[in-house]
Amino acid sequence: MSVKIMVPEMGESVVDARVRRWLKQAGDAVTVGEPLVELETDKVDVEVSASKSGVLAAIAHPEGADVKIGDTLGTIDEVLGSGGPEVQGSRGPEVLGSTVPSPDVPVAATPSARREARERDVPLTAVKATGHRVTKADVVKTAGPVGRVAPVESVSRGETRERMSKRRATIARRLVEVQATAAMLTTFNEVDMSAVIALRDRQKEAFKDKHGVPLGFSSFFVKASIAALREFPRLNAEVQGDDMVLKHYYDIGIAVGAAEGLVVPVLRAADSLSFPAIELAIREFATKARDNTLSLDDLRGGTFTITNGGVFGSLMSTPILNPPQVGILGLHAIKERPVGVNGQVVLRPMMYTALTYDHRIVDGAEAVRFLVRVKELVEDPGVLLIES
């Protein structure tokens, strides 16, 4: 009997995908639960596994093909023996207590880990997972650092053409769309980070010992943004036709770097989270982004976004809106600059901040006051703790 391999449902906002790589070829034996094909969407990569044991009889869509939810990717022919489903080359009985998996046993691994293992020619069975699945970091740890490449004596002037990934193409399209549909303006300010830095220096050891994560700057700006959003609710809204939809909850998107560009996982009900909970969640998002294990639920929704170009060294930039949101706060590198304090010029650790907003529903004065409120709260962490 033949069993279809279908493109699965991947969330309400995902309607299509691209076949990134077939992990098995037609004629290969497969076991139930074994990953067969990697699909690339505009948000996350997804592995489709075998629902039955048998032989991969046919591949309907090759690598690089675009597919939609419900399309048939291929078929599996079940092979039945006297004892039920059995496939030549499939794994034998599991040995309890064994620490080294059989070469034929499919290894649970992220798509990025599989690519890294192929590029480094490392068998996944030789990689020890630090969690429930082998990650890219696990493969790198096992394989060791990549050797230095010998310098090239002559400079090549050739060109290569690469097809954009599904995610990169979607990012490109949405960036153009938001500039065509929103009336974007940006206002700037600067924040004296002295008080926050002093507080972190006093509490960093105790905070890390108690919560297992360093106290960063992001949690201060998340808390300050939520307090400011309560005062200026139209920055926590979206435009739907001629209506403004004001959100009375605070799901804050945190932009983090990934291989295919920035992604924006969301802190749900961020107003109810403590400083440690925010720092732990951001650390987990960064790890998932690096290992390509962010889920669709991690990325869905969001009412306001914070992006920190300072981690890449940016001194000042103009962040672009994350539609359908109407506000995004940009953070930047902290640099010592001369500022006037009580009639004297002193060096202070300063950070430029930027707020891009949709002028269709957010007035300029409102945006400026929002950013000033964020500045006031970060510069006085005691008030921030009371307000949050």
N, C-alpha and C positions, 0 to 999 in steps of 0.2 A: 504494500500500500504506500502511496506517495503522500508526503506531508508538505504543505507549502510553508516557505519561510517568508513571513510578512513584515512589512515596515510597521513597527508598533506605534501606538499612540505615545506622544512625547510631550503632552501638555497642550493647553488650549491655544497658546500663542505660536506653536510650531506646526506648520502644515506641510513642510517638505524637508528633504534632506539630500545629501550627496553621498554616494558610495565612496568612502575613502580608501578602504583596502579590504580585500577578501583574505581571511586568515586560513581558509581551506580552498582547495581547488576541486573542480568536478572530478568525481571518481574517488575522492578521499573518504576514508571511514571517519565517522563522527560519533560522538557519544552525547547523550542527553546532558544539557547544561554547558556544553563546550562552546566557547565563542566562535562564531563563523565569519562575521563581517563587521567592520567598523563603519558607522554612519556619522557623517559630519553635519551638524545643524548650525544655525546662526548663533546658537547659545552654547551648547555643549556637544561633546562627542558621545555616541551611544554604541554599545556592543549589542549585537543580536545573537543570541545563543540558540543552539539546537534544542527543539522541543521534544525530539525523539532521537533514539540511536539508529544509525543506519549508514547509508552512503549518500554523499552529496551528489545527487544525480544530475542537476542542471543549475546553471547560474543565469538568471534572466537579465540582470543589469550589471554590466562590468564596472570596474573602478572608474570613478570620475562621472558616472551617470547621475543625473538628478532624478529623484523619486519622490512620491507623495505617500502620505499616510495610507496604509491599506494596500499598497502595491505589493506584488509578489516578487521577492528578490531571487528566489530559486526554489528548488524542491529537494526533499530528502526521501530516498527510497528505504523503507524499513526492511531489514534483513532478519528473518525469523528462523531460529534454530529449534532444537528439541526442547531447550530449556527456556524459551521465550526470546525476547529481543537480544540478539548477539551480533556483534560486528567483528570481522577479522581486523586485528590491530587495535581493538578497543582495550581499555584497561582491565586487568584482572581483578580478583578480590582484593579489597583494601586490607593491608596488614596493620593491625592496631599497634600503636607505639612506634611505628616507623617514622623517622624524621627526614628521610630523603625520599621525595616522591618518585614514582616510576616515570621514566621518560615519556610514556604514553598518557599520563594523567594530565588533563588540561589544568593549567595554572591560572588562578584568578589574578588578573593584572589589569591595570588601567591602560587605555589606548596609548598614552604617552610612554608608559613603561615598555610596552611591546615594541614601539618604534625605536626607543633607545636601545633595547636589547638587540634588535635586528641590526642597527647601525654599528653597535659595538661587538656584534657576533658573540653575545653572551646568552647561553640557554637560560630561559626563565626558571627552569628547575634548579639551577644553581644559585638563584637569588633568594635570600632570606627576607621575607616580608616583615616590615615593622608593624603593620596593621593587618586588616582582614584581606587586603589585596596588595600585590606587589606594585610599588609606585616607581616613577622615574628616579626619584632620589635613592630608592633601594638598589636599582640597577647601577646607578653611578657609583654608589658606595662599593658595590661588588666589583665593578670593572676597574675602578680607580681612575685617576685623572687622564684626560686625553693627552697624548704626547704632542710635543711641539712640532709644527710643520716646518720643514726646511724652507729657507727663503727661495723665492723664484728669481732666477737670474734675469728673465725677460718679462716685461709687463704685457699682459694680454689686453687687447682692446676689443675683445669679443663681446657679444650680448647674449643674454638668455631671456626667454619668455616663460613666465610662470603664470598659471591660472590662479586667480585669487581664490583663497579658501572661501567656503560658504560664509563663515563668520566675518572675514575681512570684507567680502563683497556686501554683506548686509550692513556692516558698520559704515562703509563708504556711501551706500544708498541713503541710510538714515541721516547721516550728517548733512548731505545735500538737501534732503527733504526738510529737515528742521530749519535750515537757513531760509528755505523758500516759504515756509508756513508760519514761522514765529517772528515776532518783532523783537529781536534780541539786542539788548544793550548790556554793558558791563560797567559797574562802578567799583572803585578801588579804595582801600584803606590800608593802614599798617597797624600792627599789634606789637606792643612791647611785651615780650615773652619772659621778662625777668621774674615775675612772681610765680609763673607756672614752673619755670626751670628750678627756682629755689625750692618749691614744694616737692618737685620730683626728686631733687637731690636729697632732701630730708627723708623722703618716704620710699625711695626706690628699693633699698635692700629689704625692708620689712614687707613691702608690697609684693615683691617677687617671691620671697620666702613663703608668704601666706597663700598667694594665688597662683604661683607657678608661671607668671607672665610679667614682663616689665611694664611699668606704667608709662605709656606713651603720650603723645600730644593729641592723638585722634579723639580719645574719649572726652577731653576737655571741649573740643570743638563740636562734637556730637551733642553734648549737654548744652553748650551755649546756643547752638543752632535751634534746638528744640525750644528752649526758653524764648528765643527771638521769634520763632514761628508762631508761638502762642500769642505774641503781641502783634504780629503782622501775618494773619492767617492766609492772605491771598498768595503768599509765597509757598503755601502748602496746598496748592490747588491744581486744577487742570482746566483747559478750555474744551468744551464739547459744544460745537456749533455756536449758538449765541448765549450759551450758559456757562457760568463759572461753577465748577464742582469743588467746594471747599472740603478738605479732608480733616476730620476731627480725630485723626490718629496719626502717628508719626513713624512711618516705615522709612528709615534713612538708608539710602544707597551709599555704599563705600566703594569707590573706584579702586581696583587693584590691577596690577600688571599681570598679563598672561602672554603666552607665546604668540598668540594671534592678535594681540592688542589689549587695551583695557577692557575689563569686564566689571559689572556693577552688581555684586551680591548685595542683599538687602537685610539690614537689621530690623526685624519685625518688632513692633511695639517698643521702639527704642527708648521711649520716655519711661518705661518701666524697668529698664536695665540699669544695673549699678556700673560704676567705673570698671571693676574687674570683669564683669560680664561682657561689657563692650570690648575691652582689650582682648579677652579670650576669643570672642567671636571674630574680631578682625584678624587675629593671628590664624584662626582656622580657615577663614576665607583666603588668606594669602597662601596657605599651604595647599588648599584645594585648587586654587588657580594655577599654582606651579605644577601640580601633579595632574591637572586636567580632570579633576573629579568633582567640580561644581555641578550641582543638580539644577534642573529647571526651576524647582521651588526656591533654590537659593537666589536665583536671578529675577524671579517674577515680581512685578509690581514696583513699589517704591513711590514715595511722595515728594522727596527732596534728596539731592545728591551732594556728597562731599568728595572732592578729588584733591589729591596731594601731589602736585608736581614737584614739590620740594625734595621728595625722596630721590628724584632723578637729577636734582641740582638746579631746577628752574627758579629763577629769581622773581619773575613776574610773567603771567600769561593770562589769556582770556579763555576761560573754560566754555565749552559749548553745551547747550541744554541737552538733557537726557529725556526725550519726549516720552510721554505727554506732560512731564513735569514742567513747571514754569520757573524753577530756580535751581541754581547749582553754585555751591561755594567752593572756590579754589584756594588751596593753601600752598605756600611756597617755602623756599629755603630760609632758614634763620641765619641772619648775618649781623655782625656787630656794625652799628652805624652811629655816627654822632647825632645826638638829639638834645634839644633844650629841656632841662629839668630844673625848675625853680631858679631860673635866670642863669643857669650854668650849662655849658656844653659838656655832655658826658657820653661815653660809649654804652650802648644798650643793645641786647640781642633783639633784633626787629624782624618781623615777618610781614611781607606784603600779603594782603588777602584780596580776593576778587569775587564779586557776586555778579553772575550773568542771570538776567531775568527776562521774562516775556512781557514787553511793554504793553501788550494788548490788555492785560488785567492788572499789572503791577506798575504803579506810578514811580517816577524817578525818586521823588522824595521818600516814598515808602521803602524803596530798595536801599537808599543811602542810610536811612534810620535803622533798618534791619542790620546792616553791616556795622554801623556804629554800636548797636546793642551787643553784637557778638564780640566786638573789640572790648567793650566795657566789662563784659562778663569774664573774658579770658584774662584780662589784665588784673582782675580782682577775684581770684578763685574762691575766696570766702563767700562773696555774694553769689557766685555761680553755684556753690553747693546749696545755698538756701533756695535759689530760684529753681533748681532742678529737683 
